[in-house]
Amino acid sequence: MNGRTITLVEPQYRASMGLVLVPGGEAVFSSMTVEENLQVWSRQIADHGKRKEKLARVYETFDILWQRRDQRAGSLSGGQQQMLALAKAVMLDPELLCIDELSLGLAPVVVQDLLKIVEKLKEQGVTMVIVEQSVNVALSIADRAVFMERGQVKFEGPAQELLDRDDLLRAVFLSGAGA
């Protein structure tokens, strides 16, 4: 990353290098409030002033989290929990944001809300790697796509080019594999 190998870097140091992960599944501390989740995560930001500034910016971007800041994270809807997971990651100003299964188990309307946030991050210049089983979700936000089937790369290139390849899209939809 930025010319440095990060393979052997311990995970707790990767975020300070600009690599941040939003894991699939449960990525929040369910017994803590929204605010507590964000505060725990923000401790990685040494400067207290910047920490407060980033928390304010997160609440601006994710206004539903501001409304629910005193609510236990485990009682949020699946989409709201995913927003909290994204907010925690965004707070660290990642150079590379890795998102695993953004849409997993979420209603289509919730996925659309999350995609708007991801688009906003993209416009702000955040580079993202998104692992996503839903080809529709993946290709709606991707500039580039890698399609894998049974562990083998079947396509790598511009997302639009994958959309134009009926043979590959048919394989994606028929096999249930992801983009």
FENLINVEN-V661564 format. One record per residue. N is the residue number from 1. RES is the residue in one small letter. PHI is phi in radians with two decimals (999 if undefined). PSI is psi as a letter, one per 40 degrees, with the letter a starting at -180 (NA if undefined). OMEGA is omega in whole degrees, -180 to 180 (none if undefined). Layout:
# FENLINVEN-V661564
n	res	phi	psi	omega
N	RES	PHI	PSI	OMEGA
N	RES	PHI	PSI	OMEGA
This chain:
# FENLINVEN-V661564
n	res	phi	psi	omega
1	m	999	h	-174
2	n	0.93	f	178
3	g	1.46	e	180
4	r	-1.92	i	175
5	t	-1.38	h	-180
6	i	-1.97	e	-177
7	t	-0.93	d	-176
8	l	-1.69	e	179
9	v	-1.31	h	180
10	e	-1.11	i	-174
11	p	-0.90	d	-176
12	q	-1.16	e	180
13	y	-1.72	e	-176
14	r	-1.16	d	-180
15	a	-1.07	d	179
16	s	-1.20	e	177
17	m	-1.58	e	177
18	g	1.80	e	-180
19	l	-1.80	h	-176
20	v	-2.24	h	-177
21	l	-1.99	h	167
22	v	-1.89	h	-176
23	p	-1.26	i	175
24	g	-1.26	i	180
25	g	1.42	a	-175
26	e	-1.37	h	-177
27	a	-2.06	e	180
28	v	-2.23	i	174
29	f	-1.49	h	-169
30	s	-1.14	d	-178
31	s	-1.48	e	179
32	m	-1.73	i	177
33	t	-1.30	i	176
34	v	-0.98	d	-179
35	e	-1.04	d	-180
36	e	-1.11	d	177
37	n	-0.99	d	-178
38	l	-1.18	d	-180
39	q	-1.18	d	177
40	v	-1.05	d	-179
41	w	-1.14	d	-176
42	s	-1.23	e	180
43	r	-1.10	e	176
44	q	-1.29	e	178
45	i	-1.65	h	-173
46	a	-1.15	d	-176
47	d	-1.33	h	-177
48	h	-1.05	d	179
49	g	-1.10	d	178
50	k	-1.14	d	179
51	r	-1.04	d	180
52	k	-1.14	d	179
53	e	-1.09	d	-178
54	k	-1.21	d	177
55	l	-1.10	d	178
56	a	-1.09	d	180
57	r	-1.14	d	178
58	v	-1.10	d	179
59	y	-1.15	d	176
60	e	-1.18	d	-178
61	t	-1.26	d	-176
62	f	-2.00	g	-174
63	d	-1.07	d	178
64	i	-1.11	d	179
65	l	-1.21	d	175
66	w	-1.09	d	-180
67	q	-1.12	d	-176
68	r	-1.89	e	-171
69	r	-1.01	d	180
70	d	-1.68	e	-178
71	q	-1.58	i	176
72	r	-1.12	h	-177
73	a	-1.07	d	-180
74	g	-1.17	e	180
75	s	-1.67	e	176
76	l	-1.26	i	173
77	s	-1.17	i	179
78	g	-1.01	d	179
79	g	-1.16	d	178
80	q	-1.18	d	176
81	q	-1.12	d	178
82	q	-1.16	d	176
83	m	-1.10	d	178
84	l	-1.12	d	177
85	a	-1.08	d	177
86	l	-1.11	d	-179
87	a	-1.08	d	179
88	k	-1.04	d	-179
89	a	-1.22	d	-178
90	v	-1.09	d	-180
91	m	-0.99	d	-177
92	l	-1.57	e	-180
93	d	0.84	g	-176
94	p	-1.18	i	169
95	e	-1.43	d	178
96	l	-2.33	h	-180
97	l	-1.85	h	179
98	c	-1.79	h	-178
99	i	-2.08	h	-179
100	d	-1.80	h	175
101	e	0.92	g	179
102	l	-0.97	d	-171
103	s	-1.75	e	-173
104	l	-0.96	h	175
105	g	1.29	e	-176
106	l	-1.82	i	177
107	a	-1.16	i	-179
108	p	-0.93	d	-179
109	v	-1.16	d	178
110	v	-1.22	d	178
111	v	-1.05	d	179
112	q	-1.07	d	177
113	d	-1.11	d	179
114	l	-1.14	d	180
115	l	-1.11	d	177
116	k	-1.09	d	179
117	i	-1.17	d	179
118	v	-1.10	d	177
119	e	-1.06	d	179
120	k	-1.08	d	178
121	l	-1.11	d	178
122	k	-1.07	d	178
123	e	-1.11	d	179
124	q	-1.40	e	176
125	g	1.61	e	178
126	v	-1.33	h	176
127	t	-1.46	h	-177
128	m	-2.29	i	168
129	v	-2.03	h	-177
130	i	-2.07	h	174
131	v	-1.69	h	-171
132	e	-2.56	h	180
133	q	-1.30	d	-179
134	s	-1.40	h	-179
135	v	-1.09	d	179
136	n	-1.09	d	179
137	v	-1.15	d	-176
138	a	-1.04	d	-175
139	l	-1.34	e	178
140	s	-1.28	e	-178
141	i	-2.14	e	-173
142	a	-1.51	i	169
143	d	-1.55	d	179
144	r	-2.17	i	-179
145	a	-2.38	i	171
146	v	-2.22	h	179
147	f	-1.84	h	179
148	m	-2.05	i	176
149	e	-2.38	h	-179
150	r	0.90	f	175
151	g	1.41	e	180
152	q	-2.01	h	178
153	v	-1.28	h	180
154	k	-1.75	d	179
155	f	-2.72	i	172
156	e	-2.56	h	-180
157	g	2.89	a	180
158	p	-1.04	h	-178
159	a	-1.00	d	-179
160	q	-1.06	d	179
161	e	-1.12	d	177
162	l	-1.13	d	178
163	l	-1.07	d	-179
164	d	-1.42	e	-177
165	r	-1.68	g	-179
166	d	-1.01	d	-179
167	d	-1.07	d	180
168	l	-1.29	d	179
169	l	-1.09	d	177
170	r	-1.07	d	178
171	a	-1.10	d	179
172	v	-1.08	d	-176
173	f	-1.27	d	-178
174	l	-1.36	d	-177
175	s	-1.57	e	-177
176	g	1.34	e	179
177	a	-1.33	i	-176
178	g	-2.00	i	177
179	a	-1.83	NA	none
